[in-house]
Amino acid sequence: MNKIIIRIGALFFFLSLIFFSQLGLPIIDIVVRSFIVFIFTCIVTSLIMLLLIKAASKIPEPKEDITKNLNSKTS
């Protein structure tokens, strides 16, 4: 999951490099702004992933299916 978050951040980093370079800014400003976009994207993506994992873990599984699976494994 960490690799996915870093790759999404890198994608936005390079897209922002292209976007900010089209504005005619100095190279230092382009890199700094793109790095800020990278950090922001990684933080937001991490928070979204955490929320999705917590939401998925709260979904209860029916107890009948669990007992059927346990009974079929012991037989």
N, C-alpha and C positions, 0 to 999 in steps of 0.2 A: 504494500500500500504506500510506503514511503517513496518508492521509485515512481509511482504514478503521480504523486503530489509534486515531486521535484520535476518530473517531465512536463507536467501542466504548467508549472512555474517557469520553466525554461522556454516553453512555447510562448508564453506571454512576454517574457523578457525579450526574446528575439523579435516578436511582432512589435513591441514598443520601441525597440531600437530602430526598426524601419520607420515607424510612425514619427518618432521624434526627429529622426534625421531628415525627414521631408520638411520639417518646420524650419530648418536652417540654423539650428542651435549649435553652440560649440560642443565639441566631442565629450568634454567632461560632463556637461549638463545632460547630454544624451545618456551617458552611461549611468550617472547617478539616478536620473529619473527612471530609467529602465530597471535598475536594481531595486528601487522603491516599489515599482510595479511587481517585480518578482517576489519580494518579501510579502507584500500585501496579498498577492495571489496564493502563495503557499499557506499563509495563515488562514485565509478564508476557506480554502479547499480543505485544510485540516479540520477546521471547525465543522464544515458540512459533513465530512466523513465520520467524525465523532458522533454527530447527531444521528446520522443514518445507522451507525452501529448500535447506538443506544436504543433507537426506535425498533430495530430488528430484534434486539435481545429481549425486548419487553413483550413480544408477540408470544402468547402462551400456546404451547402445543397440547393437543387433545390427549388426555391420559389413556384413552382406549387404544390409540395407535401405538403408544409406547409399550403397553402391556402385550399387545399382539406381536410386536417385534421381539420382545423378550421371550415370549412363549415359543415363537417360531425358531429362535436361535437355540433354545434348550432342547427342542425336540430332535 
